[in-house]
């Protein structure tokens, strides 16, 4: 398992936080995703053989936010 921290723009409330966590957790290979709203960051635990940072970036993008 690997851990990555993504910096995410556009989250303003608890609802945004939940949307981003849900998007990340729905990806194959992602076992944990925790968003810190104040830090505008998501900490993701994932299997690097299955999930990629690029897939996470796309999932966040689709949810309406942006990985910076
Ligand atoms: Cu919001």
PDB file of the backbone (N, CA, C, O) and the ligand in Angstrom, with CONECT records:
HET     CU  A 101       1
ATOM      1  N   UNK A   1       0.833  -1.198   0.000  1.00  0.00           N
ATOM      2  CA  UNK A   1       0.000   0.000   0.000  1.00  0.00           C
ATOM      3  C   UNK A   1       0.876   1.260   0.000  1.00  0.00           C
ATOM      4  O   UNK A   1       1.943   1.299   0.613  1.00  0.00           O
ATOM      5  N   UNK A   2       0.406   2.254  -0.684  1.00  0.00           N
ATOM      6  CA  UNK A   2       1.112   3.531  -0.720  1.00  0.00           C
ATOM      7  C   UNK A   2       0.166   4.609  -0.198  1.00  0.00           C
ATOM      8  O   UNK A   2      -1.051   4.427  -0.152  1.00  0.00           O
ATOM      9  N   UNK A   3       0.756   5.730   0.192  1.00  0.00           N
ATOM     10  CA  UNK A   3      -0.057   6.844   0.656  1.00  0.00           C
ATOM     11  C   UNK A   3       0.324   8.092  -0.121  1.00  0.00           C
ATOM     12  O   UNK A   3       1.503   8.359  -0.354  1.00  0.00           O
ATOM     13  N   UNK A   4      -0.687   8.853  -0.519  1.00  0.00           N
ATOM     14  CA  UNK A   4      -0.418  10.093  -1.241  1.00  0.00           C
ATOM     15  C   UNK A   4      -1.267  11.198  -0.643  1.00  0.00           C
ATOM     16  O   UNK A   4      -2.358  10.949  -0.130  1.00  0.00           O
ATOM     17  N   UNK A   5      -0.767  12.405  -0.712  1.00  0.00           N
ATOM     18  CA  UNK A   5      -1.551  13.570  -0.315  1.00  0.00           C
ATOM     19  C   UNK A   5      -1.803  14.416  -1.551  1.00  0.00           C
ATOM     20  O   UNK A   5      -0.875  14.838  -2.241  1.00  0.00           O
ATOM     21  N   UNK A   6      -3.077  14.652  -1.813  1.00  0.00           N
ATOM     22  CA  UNK A   6      -3.460  15.475  -2.968  1.00  0.00           C
ATOM     23  C   UNK A   6      -3.927  16.826  -2.458  1.00  0.00           C
ATOM     24  O   UNK A   6      -4.667  16.902  -1.477  1.00  0.00           O
ATOM     25  N   UNK A   7      -3.505  17.875  -3.109  1.00  0.00           N
ATOM     26  CA  UNK A   7      -4.008  19.204  -2.768  1.00  0.00           C
ATOM     27  C   UNK A   7      -5.144  19.530  -3.726  1.00  0.00           C
ATOM     28  O   UNK A   7      -4.999  19.458  -4.946  1.00  0.00           O
ATOM     29  N   UNK A   8      -6.277  19.890  -3.139  1.00  0.00           N
ATOM     30  CA  UNK A   8      -7.502  20.026  -3.928  1.00  0.00           C
ATOM     31  C   UNK A   8      -8.087  21.418  -3.777  1.00  0.00           C
ATOM     32  O   UNK A   8      -8.234  21.936  -2.670  1.00  0.00           O
ATOM     33  N   UNK A   9      -8.413  22.004  -4.909  1.00  0.00           N
ATOM     34  CA  UNK A   9      -9.017  23.340  -4.928  1.00  0.00           C
ATOM     35  C   UNK A   9     -10.521  23.230  -5.119  1.00  0.00           C
ATOM     36  O   UNK A   9     -11.001  22.323  -5.799  1.00  0.00           O
ATOM     37  N   UNK A  10     -11.264  24.155  -4.518  1.00  0.00           N
ATOM     38  CA  UNK A  10     -12.678  24.291  -4.810  1.00  0.00           C
ATOM     39  C   UNK A  10     -13.609  23.764  -3.735  1.00  0.00           C
ATOM     40  O   UNK A  10     -14.825  23.923  -3.847  1.00  0.00           O
ATOM     41  N   UNK A  11     -13.064  23.135  -2.686  1.00  0.00           N
ATOM     42  CA  UNK A  11     -13.921  22.615  -1.626  1.00  0.00           C
ATOM     43  C   UNK A  11     -14.229  23.734  -0.641  1.00  0.00           C
ATOM     44  O   UNK A  11     -13.324  24.427  -0.174  1.00  0.00           O
ATOM     45  N   UNK A  12     -15.518  23.907  -0.325  1.00  0.00           N
ATOM     46  CA  UNK A  12     -15.867  25.000   0.567  1.00  0.00           C
ATOM     47  C   UNK A  12     -16.636  24.552   1.800  1.00  0.00           C
ATOM     48  O   UNK A  12     -16.746  25.319   2.758  1.00  0.00           O
ATOM     49  N   UNK A  13     -17.165  23.354   1.809  1.00  0.00           N
ATOM     50  CA  UNK A  13     -17.966  22.932   2.958  1.00  0.00           C
ATOM     51  C   UNK A  13     -17.904  21.427   3.134  1.00  0.00           C
ATOM     52  O   UNK A  13     -17.246  20.720   2.371  1.00  0.00           O
ATOM     53  N   UNK A  14     -18.598  20.954   4.151  1.00  0.00           N
ATOM     54  CA  UNK A  14     -18.617  19.534   4.472  1.00  0.00           C
ATOM     55  C   UNK A  14     -19.131  18.699   3.295  1.00  0.00           C
ATOM     56  O   UNK A  14     -18.683  17.575   3.072  1.00  0.00           O
ATOM     57  N   UNK A  15     -20.072  19.269   2.554  1.00  0.00           N
ATOM     58  CA  UNK A  15     -20.643  18.559   1.411  1.00  0.00           C
ATOM     59  C   UNK A  15     -19.571  18.300   0.349  1.00  0.00           C
ATOM     60  O   UNK A  15     -19.501  17.213  -0.223  1.00  0.00           O
ATOM     61  N   UNK A  16     -18.752  19.296   0.099  1.00  0.00           N
ATOM     62  CA  UNK A  16     -17.654  19.152  -0.863  1.00  0.00           C
ATOM     63  C   UNK A  16     -16.698  18.060  -0.385  1.00  0.00           C
ATOM     64  O   UNK A  16     -16.248  17.213  -1.156  1.00  0.00           O
ATOM     65  N   UNK A  17     -16.411  18.110   0.894  1.00  0.00           N
ATOM     66  CA  UNK A  17     -15.506  17.124   1.484  1.00  0.00           C
ATOM     67  C   UNK A  17     -16.028  15.709   1.251  1.00  0.00           C
ATOM     68  O   UNK A  17     -15.279  14.819   0.848  1.00  0.00           O
ATOM     69  N   UNK A  18     -17.325  15.511   1.509  1.00  0.00           N
ATOM     70  CA  UNK A  18     -17.920  14.191   1.333  1.00  0.00           C
ATOM     71  C   UNK A  18     -17.895  13.763  -0.129  1.00  0.00           C
ATOM     72  O   UNK A  18     -17.657  12.596  -0.440  1.00  0.00           O
ATOM     73  N   UNK A  19     -18.141  14.719  -1.026  1.00  0.00           N
ATOM     74  CA  UNK A  19     -18.166  14.406  -2.455  1.00  0.00           C
ATOM     75  C   UNK A  19     -16.794  13.943  -2.933  1.00  0.00           C
ATOM     76  O   UNK A  19     -16.684  13.001  -3.719  1.00  0.00           O
ATOM     77  N   UNK A  20     -15.756  14.613  -2.452  1.00  0.00           N
ATOM     78  CA  UNK A  20     -14.394  14.247  -2.858  1.00  0.00           C
ATOM     79  C   UNK A  20     -14.005  12.893  -2.262  1.00  0.00           C
ATOM     80  O   UNK A  20     -13.407  12.058  -2.940  1.00  0.00           O
ATOM     81  N   UNK A  21     -14.347  12.684  -1.000  1.00  0.00           N
ATOM     82  CA  UNK A  21     -14.018  11.392  -0.375  1.00  0.00           C
ATOM     83  C   UNK A  21     -14.734  10.261  -1.095  1.00  0.00           C
ATOM     84  O   UNK A  21     -14.150   9.205  -1.337  1.00  0.00           O
ATOM     85  N   UNK A  22     -15.982  10.478  -1.432  1.00  0.00           N
ATOM     86  CA  UNK A  22     -16.763   9.448  -2.117  1.00  0.00           C
ATOM     87  C   UNK A  22     -16.151   9.137  -3.492  1.00  0.00           C
ATOM     88  O   UNK A  22     -16.034   7.976  -3.883  1.00  0.00           O
ATOM     89  N   UNK A  23     -15.767  10.188  -4.207  1.00  0.00           N
ATOM     90  CA  UNK A  23     -15.182  10.002  -5.535  1.00  0.00           C
ATOM     91  C   UNK A  23     -13.886   9.198  -5.454  1.00  0.00           C
ATOM     92  O   UNK A  23     -13.641   8.312  -6.272  1.00  0.00           O
ATOM     93  N   UNK A  24     -13.068   9.517  -4.464  1.00  0.00           N
ATOM     94  CA  UNK A  24     -11.784   8.821  -4.333  1.00  0.00           C
ATOM     95  C   UNK A  24     -11.981   7.384  -3.866  1.00  0.00           C
ATOM     96  O   UNK A  24     -11.326   6.467  -4.362  1.00  0.00           O
ATOM     97  N   UNK A  25     -12.892   7.193  -2.904  1.00  0.00           N
ATOM     98  CA  UNK A  25     -13.115   5.848  -2.361  1.00  0.00           C
ATOM     99  C   UNK A  25     -13.742   4.915  -3.382  1.00  0.00           C
ATOM    100  O   UNK A  25     -13.640   3.695  -3.255  1.00  0.00           O
ATOM    101  N   UNK A  26     -14.386   5.474  -4.386  1.00  0.00           N
ATOM    102  CA  UNK A  26     -15.040   4.627  -5.396  1.00  0.00           C
ATOM    103  C   UNK A  26     -14.041   4.069  -6.405  1.00  0.00           C
ATOM    104  O   UNK A  26     -14.387   3.201  -7.206  1.00  0.00           O
ATOM    105  N   UNK A  27     -12.814   4.560  -6.371  1.00  0.00           N
ATOM    106  CA  UNK A  27     -11.815   4.089  -7.337  1.00  0.00           C
ATOM    107  C   UNK A  27     -11.282   2.714  -6.945  1.00  0.00           C
ATOM    108  O   UNK A  27     -11.025   2.453  -5.770  1.00  0.00           O
ATOM    109  N   UNK A  28     -11.116   1.826  -7.946  1.00  0.00           N
ATOM    110  CA  UNK A  28     -10.508   0.539  -7.659  1.00  0.00           C
ATOM    111  C   UNK A  28      -9.093   0.732  -7.110  1.00  0.00           C
ATOM    112  O   UNK A  28      -8.315   1.523  -7.642  1.00  0.00           O
ATOM    113  N   UNK A  29      -8.774   0.013  -6.060  1.00  0.00           N
ATOM    114  CA  UNK A  29      -7.428   0.075  -5.505  1.00  0.00           C
ATOM    115  C   UNK A  29      -7.269   1.088  -4.389  1.00  0.00           C
ATOM    116  O   UNK A  29      -6.248   1.095  -3.700  1.00  0.00           O
ATOM    117  N   UNK A  30      -8.269   1.950  -4.198  1.00  0.00           N
ATOM    118  CA  UNK A  30      -8.193   2.932  -3.109  1.00  0.00           C
ATOM    119  C   UNK A  30      -8.860   2.325  -1.882  1.00  0.00           C
ATOM    120  O   UNK A  30     -10.025   1.930  -1.929  1.00  0.00           O
ATOM    121  N   UNK A  31      -8.113   2.254  -0.781  1.00  0.00           N
ATOM    122  CA  UNK A  31      -8.696   1.657   0.421  1.00  0.00           C
ATOM    123  C   UNK A  31      -9.135   2.711   1.428  1.00  0.00           C
ATOM    124  O   UNK A  31     -10.044   2.463   2.219  1.00  0.00           O
ATOM    125  N   UNK A  32      -8.506   3.881   1.413  1.00  0.00           N
ATOM    126  CA  UNK A  32      -8.909   4.946   2.334  1.00  0.00           C
ATOM    127  C   UNK A  32      -8.729   6.293   1.663  1.00  0.00           C
ATOM    128  O   UNK A  32      -7.783   6.503   0.904  1.00  0.00           O
ATOM    129  N   UNK A  33      -9.644   7.201   1.950  1.00  0.00           N
ATOM    130  CA  UNK A  33      -9.495   8.579   1.481  1.00  0.00           C
ATOM    131  C   UNK A  33     -10.085   9.497   2.541  1.00  0.00           C
ATOM    132  O   UNK A  33     -11.268   9.409   2.871  1.00  0.00           O
ATOM    133  N   UNK A  34      -9.254  10.369   3.064  1.00  0.00           N
ATOM    134  CA  UNK A  34      -9.695  11.303   4.102  1.00  0.00           C
ATOM    135  C   UNK A  34      -9.388  12.716   3.636  1.00  0.00           C
ATOM    136  O   UNK A  34      -8.255  13.029   3.271  1.00  0.00           O
ATOM    137  N   UNK A  35     -10.404  13.562   3.651  1.00  0.00           N
ATOM    138  CA  UNK A  35     -10.195  14.950   3.247  1.00  0.00           C
ATOM    139  C   UNK A  35     -10.104  15.846   4.474  1.00  0.00           C
ATOM    140  O   UNK A  35     -10.924  15.753   5.388  1.00  0.00           O
ATOM    141  N   UNK A  36      -9.111  16.702   4.483  1.00  0.00           N
ATOM    142  CA  UNK A  36      -8.994  17.750   5.483  1.00  0.00           C
ATOM    143  C   UNK A  36      -9.386  19.059   4.797  1.00  0.00           C
ATOM    144  O   UNK A  36      -8.644  19.599   3.976  1.00  0.00           O
ATOM    145  N   UNK A  37     -10.558  19.548   5.153  1.00  0.00           N
ATOM    146  CA  UNK A  37     -11.125  20.711   4.471  1.00  0.00           C
ATOM    147  C   UNK A  37     -10.263  21.960   4.674  1.00  0.00           C
ATOM    148  O   UNK A  37     -10.013  22.707   3.728  1.00  0.00           O
ATOM    149  N   UNK A  38      -9.812  22.179   5.905  1.00  0.00           N
ATOM    150  CA  UNK A  38      -9.010  23.373   6.188  1.00  0.00           C
ATOM    151  C   UNK A  38      -7.692  23.364   5.434  1.00  0.00           C
ATOM    152  O   UNK A  38      -7.219  24.401   4.969  1.00  0.00           O
ATOM    153  N   UNK A  39      -7.103  22.173   5.318  1.00  0.00           N
ATOM    154  CA  UNK A  39      -5.820  22.060   4.626  1.00  0.00           C
ATOM    155  C   UNK A  39      -6.015  21.930   3.117  1.00  0.00           C
ATOM    156  O   UNK A  39      -5.044  21.965   2.362  1.00  0.00           O
ATOM    157  N   UNK A  40      -7.262  21.781   2.675  1.00  0.00           N
ATOM    158  CA  UNK A  40      -7.581  21.541   1.262  1.00  0.00           C
ATOM    159  C   UNK A  40      -6.767  20.371   0.725  1.00  0.00           C
ATOM    160  O   UNK A  40      -6.186  20.438  -0.358  1.00  0.00           O
ATOM    161  N   UNK A  41      -6.743  19.305   1.505  1.00  0.00           N
ATOM    162  CA  UNK A  41      -5.922  18.162   1.130  1.00  0.00           C
ATOM    163  C   UNK A  41      -6.668  16.861   1.356  1.00  0.00           C
ATOM    164  O   UNK A  41      -7.500  16.747   2.256  1.00  0.00           O
ATOM    165  N   UNK A  42      -6.354  15.889   0.524  1.00  0.00           N
ATOM    166  CA  UNK A  42      -6.890  14.542   0.693  1.00  0.00           C
ATOM    167  C   UNK A  42      -5.725  13.589   0.891  1.00  0.00           C
ATOM    168  O   UNK A  42      -4.750  13.609   0.140  1.00  0.00           O
ATOM    169  N   UNK A  43      -5.842  12.759   1.910  1.00  0.00           N
ATOM    170  CA  UNK A  43      -4.843  11.722   2.121  1.00  0.00           C
ATOM    171  C   UNK A  43      -5.451  10.409   1.656  1.00  0.00           C
ATOM    172  O   UNK A  43      -6.511   9.997   2.127  1.00  0.00           O
ATOM    173  N   UNK A  44      -4.771   9.765   0.734  1.00  0.00           N
ATOM    174  CA  UNK A  44      -5.310   8.563   0.105  1.00  0.00           C
ATOM    175  C   UNK A  44      -4.361   7.395   0.348  1.00  0.00           C
ATOM    176  O   UNK A  44      -3.153   7.511   0.141  1.00  0.00           O
ATOM    177  N   UNK A  45      -4.915   6.278   0.784  1.00  0.00           N
ATOM    178  CA  UNK A  45      -4.143   5.045   0.906  1.00  0.00           C
ATOM    179  C   UNK A  45      -4.606   4.140  -0.223  1.00  0.00           C
ATOM    180  O   UNK A  45      -5.799   3.879  -0.377  1.00  0.00           O
ATOM    181  N   UNK A  46      -3.654   3.668  -1.005  1.00  0.00           N
ATOM    182  CA  UNK A  46      -4.036   2.942  -2.214  1.00  0.00           C
ATOM    183  C   UNK A  46      -3.005   1.878  -2.576  1.00  0.00           C
ATOM    184  O   UNK A  46      -1.870   1.880  -2.099  1.00  0.00           O
ATOM    185  N   UNK A  47      -3.447   0.982  -3.431  1.00  0.00           N
ATOM    186  CA  UNK A  47      -2.572  -0.048  -3.978  1.00  0.00           C
ATOM    187  C   UNK A  47      -2.000   0.497  -5.284  1.00  0.00           C
ATOM    188  O   UNK A  47      -2.731   0.644  -6.263  1.00  0.00           O
ATOM    189  N   UNK A  48      -0.707   0.798  -5.311  1.00  0.00           N
ATOM    190  CA  UNK A  48      -0.132   1.439  -6.501  1.00  0.00           C
ATOM    191  C   UNK A  48      -0.132   0.539  -7.739  1.00  0.00           C
ATOM    192  O   UNK A  48       0.098   1.010  -8.852  1.00  0.00           O
ATOM    193  N   UNK A  49      -0.392  -0.756  -7.540  1.00  0.00           N
ATOM    194  CA  UNK A  49      -0.499  -1.640  -8.701  1.00  0.00           C
ATOM    195  C   UNK A  49      -1.860  -1.547  -9.366  1.00  0.00           C
ATOM    196  O   UNK A  49      -2.045  -2.033 -10.482  1.00  0.00           O
ATOM    197  N   UNK A  50      -2.816  -0.921  -8.681  1.00  0.00           N
ATOM    198  CA  UNK A  50      -4.190  -0.849  -9.198  1.00  0.00           C
ATOM    199  C   UNK A  50      -4.605   0.600  -9.454  1.00  0.00           C
ATOM    200  O   UNK A  50      -5.063   0.942 -10.544  1.00  0.00           O
ATOM    201  N   UNK A  51      -4.440   1.440  -8.443  1.00  0.00           N
ATOM    202  CA  UNK A  51      -4.876   2.838  -8.556  1.00  0.00           C
ATOM    203  C   UNK A  51      -3.692   3.725  -8.941  1.00  0.00           C
ATOM    204  O   UNK A  51      -2.549   3.446  -8.579  1.00  0.00           O
ATOM    205  N   UNK A  52      -3.980   4.781  -9.668  1.00  0.00           N
ATOM    206  CA  UNK A  52      -2.931   5.731 -10.032  1.00  0.00           C
ATOM    207  C   UNK A  52      -3.331   7.137  -9.584  1.00  0.00           C
ATOM    208  O   UNK A  52      -4.509   7.439  -9.395  1.00  0.00           O
ATOM    209  N   UNK A  53      -2.336   7.970  -9.423  1.00  0.00           N
ATOM    210  CA  UNK A  53      -2.591   9.365  -9.075  1.00  0.00           C
ATOM    211  C   UNK A  53      -3.420  10.014 -10.187  1.00  0.00           C
ATOM    212  O   UNK A  53      -4.292  10.844  -9.929  1.00  0.00           O
ATOM    213  N   UNK A  54      -3.133   9.626 -11.398  1.00  0.00           N
ATOM    214  CA  UNK A  54      -3.863  10.185 -12.540  1.00  0.00           C
ATOM    215  C   UNK A  54      -5.364   9.853 -12.450  1.00  0.00           C
ATOM    216  O   UNK A  54      -6.209  10.705 -12.726  1.00  0.00           O
ATOM    217  N   UNK A  55      -5.682   8.621 -12.067  1.00  0.00           N
ATOM    218  CA  UNK A  55      -7.091   8.227 -11.906  1.00  0.00           C
ATOM    219  C   UNK A  55      -7.743   9.031 -10.779  1.00  0.00           C
ATOM    220  O   UNK A  55      -8.912   9.406 -10.876  1.00  0.00           O
ATOM    221  N   UNK A  56      -6.990   9.291  -9.717  1.00  0.00           N
ATOM    222  CA  UNK A  56      -7.531  10.092  -8.603  1.00  0.00           C
ATOM    223  C   UNK A  56      -7.815  11.509  -9.076  1.00  0.00           C
ATOM    224  O   UNK A  56      -8.851  12.093  -8.760  1.00  0.00           O
ATOM    225  N   UNK A  57      -6.877  12.045  -9.837  1.00  0.00           N
ATOM    226  CA  UNK A  57      -7.027  13.395 -10.376  1.00  0.00           C
ATOM    227  C   UNK A  57      -8.304  13.487 -11.228  1.00  0.00           C
ATOM    228  O   UNK A  57      -9.067  14.447 -11.121  1.00  0.00           O
ATOM    229  N   UNK A  58      -8.514  12.483 -12.062  1.00  0.00           N
ATOM    230  CA  UNK A  58      -9.706  12.468 -12.916  1.00  0.00           C
ATOM    231  C   UNK A  58     -10.988  12.349 -12.101  1.00  0.00           C
ATOM    232  O   UNK A  58     -11.986  13.005 -12.401  1.00  0.00           O
ATOM    233  N   UNK A  59     -10.956  11.508 -11.067  1.00  0.00           N
ATOM    234  CA  UNK A  59     -12.148  11.310 -10.237  1.00  0.00           C
ATOM    235  C   UNK A  59     -12.514  12.599  -9.510  1.00  0.00           C
ATOM    236  O   UNK A  59     -13.691  12.944  -9.405  1.00  0.00           O
ATOM    237  N   UNK A  60     -11.513  13.306  -9.014  1.00  0.00           N
ATOM    238  CA  UNK A  60     -11.758  14.575  -8.319  1.00  0.00           C
ATOM    239  C   UNK A  60     -12.300  15.603  -9.310  1.00  0.00           C
ATOM    240  O   UNK A  60     -13.213  16.368  -9.000  1.00  0.00           O
ATOM    241  N   UNK A  61     -11.723  15.603 -10.492  1.00  0.00           N
ATOM    242  CA  UNK A  61     -12.157  16.500 -11.560  1.00  0.00           C
ATOM    243  C   UNK A  61     -13.635  16.270 -11.906  1.00  0.00           C
ATOM    244  O   UNK A  61     -14.410  17.217 -12.038  1.00  0.00           O
ATOM    245  N   UNK A  62     -14.003  14.996 -12.050  1.00  0.00           N
ATOM    246  CA  UNK A  62     -15.386  14.635 -12.384  1.00  0.00           C
ATOM    247  C   UNK A  62     -16.354  15.053 -11.295  1.00  0.00           C
ATOM    248  O   UNK A  62     -17.502  15.394 -11.577  1.00  0.00           O
ATOM    249  N   UNK A  63     -15.893  15.027 -10.046  1.00  0.00           N
ATOM    250  CA  UNK A  63     -16.740  15.433  -8.930  1.00  0.00           C
ATOM    251  C   UNK A  63     -16.898  16.951  -8.882  1.00  0.00           C
ATOM    252  O   UNK A  63     -17.728  17.469  -8.136  1.00  0.00           O
ATOM    253  N   UNK A  64     -16.101  17.659  -9.678  1.00  0.00           N
ATOM    254  CA  UNK A  64     -16.242  19.112  -9.774  1.00  0.00           C
ATOM    255  C   UNK A  64     -15.181  19.912  -9.058  1.00  0.00           C
ATOM    256  O   UNK A  64     -15.332  21.119  -8.863  1.00  0.00           O
ATOM    257  N   UNK A  65     -14.099  19.245  -8.661  1.00  0.00           N
ATOM    258  CA  UNK A  65     -13.022  19.926  -7.948  1.00  0.00           C
ATOM    259  C   UNK A  65     -11.730  19.724  -8.724  1.00  0.00           C
ATOM    260  O   UNK A  65     -11.703  19.053  -9.755  1.00  0.00           O
ATOM    261  N   UNK A  66     -10.665  20.314  -8.211  1.00  0.00           N
ATOM    262  CA  UNK A  66      -9.441  20.294  -8.982  1.00  0.00           C
ATOM    263  C   UNK A  66      -8.243  19.923  -8.098  1.00  0.00           C
ATOM    264  O   UNK A  66      -8.033  20.505  -7.034  1.00  0.00           O
ATOM    265  N   UNK A  67      -7.472  18.948  -8.563  1.00  0.00           N
ATOM    266  CA  UNK A  67      -6.213  18.609  -7.888  1.00  0.00           C
ATOM    267  C   UNK A  67      -5.150  19.564  -8.406  1.00  0.00           C
ATOM    268  O   UNK A  67      -4.939  19.696  -9.611  1.00  0.00           O
ATOM    269  N   UNK A  68      -4.485  20.228  -7.461  1.00  0.00           N
ATOM    270  CA  UNK A  68      -3.456  21.204  -7.883  1.00  0.00           C
ATOM    271  C   UNK A  68      -2.062  20.723  -7.489  1.00  0.00           C
ATOM    272  O   UNK A  68      -1.074  21.407  -7.758  1.00  0.00           O
TER     273      UNK A  68
HETATM  274 CU    CU A 101     -19.468  22.463  -0.499  1.00  0.00          CU
END
